[in-house]
Amino acid sequence: MKASAILLLATCLLAGCHGGGDNGRIAVSQIGERPDKAAIVEATSESLVRLDREGQVIPGAAARWAILDDGLDYIFRIDDAAGVSAPMVARRLRESLKRHRRDPDFAALGPVESIENVTGTVVEMRLSAPQPDLLPLLARSEFAVGGLAGFKPNRPGHGPIQLDPRPGDDASAPILLRIERAGVAVARFQSGESELVTGGTFNDLPVARAASPDRKSLRFDPASGLFGFAIRNAGLSATVRTALSLAIDRDRIIASIGAPNHAKATTIAGSALEPPLAERRAAALALLHGQTAHIRVAMPAGPGAHLLFAFAAQDWAKIGISAQMVDPQARDADLALVDRVAPPATLALLACAFSAGCDPRDRLALINPPFIPVGAPVRWSLVAPSLDLFTENALAAHPLDQLRSRR
């Protein structure tokens, strides 16, 4: 944590203070290393559909939609007041789809075959195969189509970003948005300079806990998604992959993270009954039959990731497999940590897309993708009591235009 953040945090802890923004603004800190273009796009540009504060799909540029032909045909009626036409929406969606075709996060959009405007107000999307939970992906900022979102466009410079609401009966509160590191964001919240910190993960949760925030302020989403190790090296034998999964003490890892109601996952779909750890390690040793290995594991920097790697490496060492932590972008990594929030129906596709040698178009490959699950993703926020409409949800969606403060 930087010295400035430490001083700010120390001042707050001594004063025991908390407040919020000024002039009716809601001050928000989003955890990140650098200015986040996605956060600005999400606030100032409409997507076809959106997520509300409960993580449910609601109208965006599309006023309504219908899913026909057993899930192969999506029809979207563009809102007359959206500020965009169907031809413009179709073109921008095609451009976004082309741009993100190889992005593992959007593997579930692989079945999309065509996007065309049927009329000046209707867009049709055709799929080659049904894909449940497609709509939440279209709500992402990567698929923004323009139009009149909740906030006026504001070109960010250095420092905080002022987001001004568009006028209307249900206008949002002005937002003062900062993209900053976890230590600074937590310190700012504790000092009363912000009302909300979002974007927290397992990796920076130790930073939040070190500040000892009020128990009611630290909130956790019941997030759906993937948290575990993708097989980056397609040449890693199935025997070694199975042994690595058997040897992990998931209960210890989940307990060390310490998020309430955080459950381990023994499969991509969640947790199933498994033999005791001693039996699993004995089975792993039997599978390896004296074979040893050295693996390279791509992990992000941060206190949570270092602790997770240390525990996993200890577990693997007990079956004769040594591990080395490497940069997330290392091309010669054998495993890579995946920590993603995603709709339940897309998880097998997501796991396959992040793993080498697995084709998401192969339905047989999706039955058992080469992925070592550990648990559910952790997403946390710091929420001031004044934000009484803040709602935890499975997609960790907290749209800025739906924030309301009682100050």
Secondary structure as a PSIPRED ss2 file (coil, helix, strand):
# PSIPRED VFORMAT (PSIPRED V4.0)

   1 M C   1.000  0.000  0.000
   2 K C   1.000  0.000  0.000
   3 A H   0.000  1.000  0.000
   4 S H   0.000  1.000  0.000
   5 A H   0.000  1.000  0.000
   6 I H   0.000  1.000  0.000
   7 L H   0.000  1.000  0.000
   8 L H   0.000  1.000  0.000
   9 L H   0.000  1.000  0.000
  10 A H   0.000  1.000  0.000
  11 T H   0.000  1.000  0.000
  12 C H   0.000  1.000  0.000
  13 L H   0.000  1.000  0.000
  14 L H   0.000  1.000  0.000
  15 A H   0.000  1.000  0.000
  16 G C   1.000  0.000  0.000
  17 C C   1.000  0.000  0.000
  18 H C   1.000  0.000  0.000
  19 G C   1.000  0.000  0.000
  20 G C   1.000  0.000  0.000
  21 G C   1.000  0.000  0.000
  22 D C   1.000  0.000  0.000
  23 N C   1.000  0.000  0.000
  24 G C   1.000  0.000  0.000
  25 R C   1.000  0.000  0.000
  26 I E   0.000  0.000  1.000
  27 A E   0.000  0.000  1.000
  28 V E   0.000  0.000  1.000
  29 S E   0.000  0.000  1.000
  30 Q E   0.000  0.000  1.000
  31 I E   0.000  0.000  1.000
  32 G C   1.000  0.000  0.000
  33 E C   1.000  0.000  0.000
  34 R C   1.000  0.000  0.000
  35 P C   1.000  0.000  0.000
  36 D C   1.000  0.000  0.000
  37 K H   0.000  1.000  0.000
  38 A H   0.000  1.000  0.000
  39 A H   0.000  1.000  0.000
  40 I H   0.000  1.000  0.000
  41 V H   0.000  1.000  0.000
  42 E H   0.000  1.000  0.000
  43 A H   0.000  1.000  0.000
  44 T H   0.000  1.000  0.000
  45 S C   1.000  0.000  0.000
  46 E E   0.000  0.000  1.000
  47 S E   0.000  0.000  1.000
  48 L C   1.000  0.000  0.000
  49 V E   0.000  0.000  1.000
  50 R E   0.000  0.000  1.000
  51 L E   0.000  0.000  1.000
  52 D C   1.000  0.000  0.000
  53 R C   1.000  0.000  0.000
  54 E C   1.000  0.000  0.000
  55 G C   1.000  0.000  0.000
  56 Q C   1.000  0.000  0.000
  57 V E   0.000  0.000  1.000
  58 I E   0.000  0.000  1.000
  59 P E   0.000  0.000  1.000
  60 G C   1.000  0.000  0.000
  61 A C   1.000  0.000  0.000
  62 A E   0.000  0.000  1.000
  63 A E   0.000  0.000  1.000
  64 R E   0.000  0.000  1.000
  65 W E   0.000  0.000  1.000
  66 A E   0.000  0.000  1.000
  67 I E   0.000  0.000  1.000
  68 L E   0.000  0.000  1.000
  69 D H   0.000  1.000  0.000
  70 D H   0.000  1.000  0.000
  71 G H   0.000  1.000  0.000
  72 L C   1.000  0.000  0.000
  73 D E   0.000  0.000  1.000
  74 Y E   0.000  0.000  1.000
  75 I E   0.000  0.000  1.000
  76 F E   0.000  0.000  1.000
  77 R E   0.000  0.000  1.000
  78 I E   0.000  0.000  1.000
  79 D C   1.000  0.000  0.000
  80 D C   1.000  0.000  0.000
  81 A C   1.000  0.000  0.000
  82 A C   1.000  0.000  0.000
  83 G C   1.000  0.000  0.000
  84 V C   1.000  0.000  0.000
  85 S C   1.000  0.000  0.000
  86 A H   0.000  1.000  0.000
  87 P H   0.000  1.000  0.000
  88 M H   0.000  1.000  0.000
  89 V H   0.000  1.000  0.000
  90 A H   0.000  1.000  0.000
  91 R H   0.000  1.000  0.000
  92 R H   0.000  1.000  0.000
  93 L H   0.000  1.000  0.000
  94 R H   0.000  1.000  0.000
  95 E H   0.000  1.000  0.000
  96 S H   0.000  1.000  0.000
  97 L H   0.000  1.000  0.000
  98 K H   0.000  1.000  0.000
  99 R H   0.000  1.000  0.000
 100 H C   1.000  0.000  0.000
 101 R C   1.000  0.000  0.000
 102 R C   1.000  0.000  0.000
 103 D C   1.000  0.000  0.000
 104 P H   0.000  1.000  0.000
 105 D H   0.000  1.000  0.000
 106 F H   0.000  1.000  0.000
 107 A H   0.000  1.000  0.000
 108 A H   0.000  1.000  0.000
 109 L H   0.000  1.000  0.000
 110 G C   1.000  0.000  0.000
 111 P C   1.000  0.000  0.000
 112 V E   0.000  0.000  1.000
 113 E E   0.000  0.000  1.000
 114 S E   0.000  0.000  1.000
 115 I E   0.000  0.000  1.000
 116 E E   0.000  0.000  1.000
 117 N E   0.000  0.000  1.000
 118 V C   1.000  0.000  0.000
 119 T C   1.000  0.000  0.000
 120 G C   1.000  0.000  0.000
 121 T C   1.000  0.000  0.000
 122 V E   0.000  0.000  1.000
 123 V E   0.000  0.000  1.000
 124 E E   0.000  0.000  1.000
 125 M E   0.000  0.000  1.000
 126 R E   0.000  0.000  1.000
 127 L E   0.000  0.000  1.000
 128 S C   1.000  0.000  0.000
 129 A C   1.000  0.000  0.000
 130 P C   1.000  0.000  0.000
 131 Q C   1.000  0.000  0.000
 132 P C   1.000  0.000  0.000
 133 D C   1.000  0.000  0.000
 134 L C   1.000  0.000  0.000
 135 L H   0.000  1.000  0.000
 136 P H   0.000  1.000  0.000
 137 L H   0.000  1.000  0.000
 138 L H   0.000  1.000  0.000
 139 A C   1.000  0.000  0.000
 140 R C   1.000  0.000  0.000
 141 S H   0.000  1.000  0.000
 142 E H   0.000  1.000  0.000
 143 F H   0.000  1.000  0.000
 144 A E   0.000  0.000  1.000
 145 V E   0.000  0.000  1.000
 146 G E   0.000  0.000  1.000
 147 G C   1.000  0.000  0.000
 148 L C   1.000  0.000  0.000
 149 A C   1.000  0.000  0.000
 150 G C   1.000  0.000  0.000
 151 F E   0.000  0.000  1.000
 152 K C   1.000  0.000  0.000
 153 P C   1.000  0.000  0.000
 154 N C   1.000  0.000  0.000
 155 R C   1.000  0.000  0.000
 156 P C   1.000  0.000  0.000
 157 G C   1.000  0.000  0.000
 158 H C   1.000  0.000  0.000
 159 G C   1.000  0.000  0.000
 160 P C   1.000  0.000  0.000
 161 I E   0.000  0.000  1.000
 162 Q E   0.000  0.000  1.000
 163 L E   0.000  0.000  1.000
 164 D C   1.000  0.000  0.000
 165 P E   0.000  0.000  1.000
 166 R C   1.000  0.000  0.000
 167 P C   1.000  0.000  0.000
 168 G C   1.000  0.000  0.000
 169 D C   1.000  0.000  0.000
 170 D C   1.000  0.000  0.000
 171 A C   1.000  0.000  0.000
 172 S C   1.000  0.000  0.000
 173 A C   1.000  0.000  0.000
 174 P C   1.000  0.000  0.000
 175 I E   0.000  0.000  1.000
 176 L E   0.000  0.000  1.000
 177 L E   0.000  0.000  1.000
 178 R E   0.000  0.000  1.000
 179 I E   0.000  0.000  1.000
 180 E E   0.000  0.000  1.000
 181 R C   1.000  0.000  0.000
 182 A H   0.000  1.000  0.000
 183 G H   0.000  1.000  0.000
 184 V H   0.000  1.000  0.000
 185 A H   0.000  1.000  0.000
 186 V H   0.000  1.000  0.000
 187 A H   0.000  1.000  0.000
 188 R H   0.000  1.000  0.000
 189 F H   0.000  1.000  0.000
 190 Q H   0.000  1.000  0.000
 191 S C   1.000  0.000  0.000
 192 G C   1.000  0.000  0.000
 193 E C   1.000  0.000  0.000
 194 S C   1.000  0.000  0.000
 195 E C   1.000  0.000  0.000
 196 L E   0.000  0.000  1.000
 197 V E   0.000  0.000  1.000
 198 T E   0.000  0.000  1.000
 199 G E   0.000  0.000  1.000
 200 G E   0.000  0.000  1.000
 201 T E   0.000  0.000  1.000
 202 F C   1.000  0.000  0.000
 203 N C   1.000  0.000  0.000
 204 D C   1.000  0.000  0.000
 205 L H   0.000  1.000  0.000
 206 P H   0.000  1.000  0.000
 207 V H   0.000  1.000  0.000
 208 A H   0.000  1.000  0.000
 209 R H   0.000  1.000  0.000
 210 A H   0.000  1.000  0.000
 211 A C   1.000  0.000  0.000
 212 S C   1.000  0.000  0.000
 213 P C   1.000  0.000  0.000
 214 D C   1.000  0.000  0.000
 215 R C   1.000  0.000  0.000
 216 K C   1.000  0.000  0.000
 217 S C   1.000  0.000  0.000
 218 L E   0.000  0.000  1.000
 219 R E   0.000  0.000  1.000
 220 F E   0.000  0.000  1.000
 221 D E   0.000  0.000  1.000
 222 P C   1.000  0.000  0.000
 223 A C   1.000  0.000  0.000
 224 S C   1.000  0.000  0.000
 225 G E   0.000  0.000  1.000
 226 L E   0.000  0.000  1.000
 227 F E   0.000  0.000  1.000
 228 G E   0.000  0.000  1.000
 229 F E   0.000  0.000  1.000
 230 A E   0.000  0.000  1.000
 231 I E   0.000  0.000  1.000
 232 R C   1.000  0.000  0.000
 233 N C   1.000  0.000  0.000
 234 A C   1.000  0.000  0.000
 235 G C   1.000  0.000  0.000
 236 L C   1.000  0.000  0.000
 237 S C   1.000  0.000  0.000
 238 A H   0.000  1.000  0.000
 239 T H   0.000  1.000  0.000
 240 V H   0.000  1.000  0.000
 241 R H   0.000  1.000  0.000
 242 T H   0.000  1.000  0.000
 243 A H   0.000  1.000  0.000
 244 L H   0.000  1.000  0.000
 245 S H   0.000  1.000  0.000
 246 L H   0.000  1.000  0.000
 247 A H   0.000  1.000  0.000
 248 I C   1.000  0.000  0.000
 249 D C   1.000  0.000  0.000
 250 R H   0.000  1.000  0.000
 251 D H   0.000  1.000  0.000
 252 R H   0.000  1.000  0.000
 253 I H   0.000  1.000  0.000
 254 I H   0.000  1.000  0.000
 255 A H   0.000  1.000  0.000
 256 S H   0.000  1.000  0.000
 257 I H   0.000  1.000  0.000
 258 G C   1.000  0.000  0.000
 259 A C   1.000  0.000  0.000
 260 P C   1.000  0.000  0.000
 261 N C   1.000  0.000  0.000
 262 H C   1.000  0.000  0.000
 263 A C   1.000  0.000  0.000
 264 K E   0.000  0.000  1.000
 265 A C   1.000  0.000  0.000
 266 T C   1.000  0.000  0.000
 267 T E   0.000  0.000  1.000
 268 I C   1.000  0.000  0.000
 269 A C   1.000  0.000  0.000
 270 G E   0.000  0.000  1.000
 271 S C   1.000  0.000  0.000
 272 A C   1.000  0.000  0.000
 273 L C   1.000  0.000  0.000
 274 E C   1.000  0.000  0.000
 275 P C   1.000  0.000  0.000
 276 P C   1.000  0.000  0.000
 277 L H   0.000  1.000  0.000
 278 A H   0.000  1.000  0.000
 279 E H   0.000  1.000  0.000
 280 R H   0.000  1.000  0.000
 281 R H   0.000  1.000  0.000
 282 A H   0.000  1.000  0.000
 283 A H   0.000  1.000  0.000
 284 A H   0.000  1.000  0.000
 285 L H   0.000  1.000  0.000
 286 A H   0.000  1.000  0.000
 287 L H   0.000  1.000  0.000
 288 L H   0.000  1.000  0.000
 289 H C   1.000  0.000  0.000
 290 G C   1.000  0.000  0.000
 291 Q C   1.000  0.000  0.000
 292 T C   1.000  0.000  0.000
 293 A E   0.000  0.000  1.000
 294 H E   0.000  0.000  1.000
 295 I E   0.000  0.000  1.000
 296 R E   0.000  0.000  1.000
 297 V E   0.000  0.000  1.000
 298 A E   0.000  0.000  1.000
 299 M C   1.000  0.000  0.000
 300 P C   1.000  0.000  0.000
 301 A C   1.000  0.000  0.000
 302 G C   1.000  0.000  0.000
 303 P H   0.000  1.000  0.000
 304 G H   0.000  1.000  0.000
 305 A H   0.000  1.000  0.000
 306 H H   0.000  1.000  0.000
 307 L H   0.000  1.000  0.000
 308 L H   0.000  1.000  0.000
 309 F H   0.000  1.000  0.000
 310 A H   0.000  1.000  0.000
 311 F H   0.000  1.000  0.000
 312 A H   0.000  1.000  0.000
 313 A H   0.000  1.000  0.000
 314 Q H   0.000  1.000  0.000
 315 D H   0.000  1.000  0.000
 316 W H   0.000  1.000  0.000
 317 A H   0.000  1.000  0.000
 318 K C   1.000  0.000  0.000
 319 I C   1.000  0.000  0.000
 320 G C   1.000  0.000  0.000
 321 I E   0.000  0.000  1.000
 322 S E   0.000  0.000  1.000
 323 A E   0.000  0.000  1.000
 324 Q E   0.000  0.000  1.000
 325 M E   0.000  0.000  1.000
 326 V E   0.000  0.000  1.000
 327 D C   1.000  0.000  0.000
 328 P C   1.000  0.000  0.000
 329 Q C   1.000  0.000  0.000
 330 A C   1.000  0.000  0.000
 331 R C   1.000  0.000  0.000
 332 D C   1.000  0.000  0.000
 333 A C   1.000  0.000  0.000
 334 D C   1.000  0.000  0.000
 335 L E   0.000  0.000  1.000
 336 A E   0.000  0.000  1.000
 337 L E   0.000  0.000  1.000
 338 V E   0.000  0.000  1.000
 339 D E   0.000  0.000  1.000
 340 R E   0.000  0.000  1.000
 341 V E   0.000  0.000  1.000
 342 A C   1.000  0.000  0.000
 343 P C   1.000  0.000  0.000
 344 P H   0.000  1.000  0.000
 345 A H   0.000  1.000  0.000
 346 T H   0.000  1.000  0.000
 347 L H   0.000  1.000  0.000
 348 A H   0.000  1.000  0.000
 349 L H   0.000  1.000  0.000
 350 L H   0.000  1.000  0.000
 351 A H   0.000  1.000  0.000
 352 C H   0.000  1.000  0.000
 353 A H   0.000  1.000  0.000
 354 F H   0.000  1.000  0.000
 355 S C   1.000  0.000  0.000
 356 A C   1.000  0.000  0.000
 357 G C   1.000  0.000  0.000
 358 C C   1.000  0.000  0.000
 359 D C   1.000  0.000  0.000
 360 P C   1.000  0.000  0.000
 361 R C   1.000  0.000  0.000
 362 D C   1.000  0.000  0.000
 363 R C   1.000  0.000  0.000
 364 L C   1.000  0.000  0.000
 365 A H   0.000  1.000  0.000
 366 L H   0.000  1.000  0.000
 367 I H   0.000  1.000  0.000
 368 N C   1.000  0.000  0.000
 369 P C   1.000  0.000  0.000
 370 P C   1.000  0.000  0.000
 371 F E   0.000  0.000  1.000
 372 I E   0.000  0.000  1.000
 373 P E   0.000  0.000  1.000
 374 V E   0.000  0.000  1.000
 375 G E   0.000  0.000  1.000
 376 A C   1.000  0.000  0.000
 377 P C   1.000  0.000  0.000
 378 V C   1.000  0.000  0.000
 379 R E   0.000  0.000  1.000
 380 W E   0.000  0.000  1.000
 381 S E   0.000  0.000  1.000
 382 L E   0.000  0.000  1.000
 383 V E   0.000  0.000  1.000
 384 A C   1.000  0.000  0.000
 385 P C   1.000  0.000  0.000
 386 S C   1.000  0.000  0.000
 387 L C   1.000  0.000  0.000
 388 D C   1.000  0.000  0.000
 389 L C   1.000  0.000  0.000
 390 F C   1.000  0.000  0.000
 391 T C   1.000  0.000  0.000
 392 E C   1.000  0.000  0.000
 393 N C   1.000  0.000  0.000
 394 A C   1.000  0.000  0.000
 395 L C   1.000  0.000  0.000
 396 A C   1.000  0.000  0.000
 397 A C   1.000  0.000  0.000
 398 H C   1.000  0.000  0.000
 399 P C   1.000  0.000  0.000
 400 L H   0.000  1.000  0.000
 401 D H   0.000  1.000  0.000
 402 Q H   0.000  1.000  0.000
 403 L C   1.000  0.000  0.000
 404 R C   1.000  0.000  0.000
 405 S C   1.000  0.000  0.000
 406 R C   1.000  0.000  0.000
 407 R C   1.000  0.000  0.000
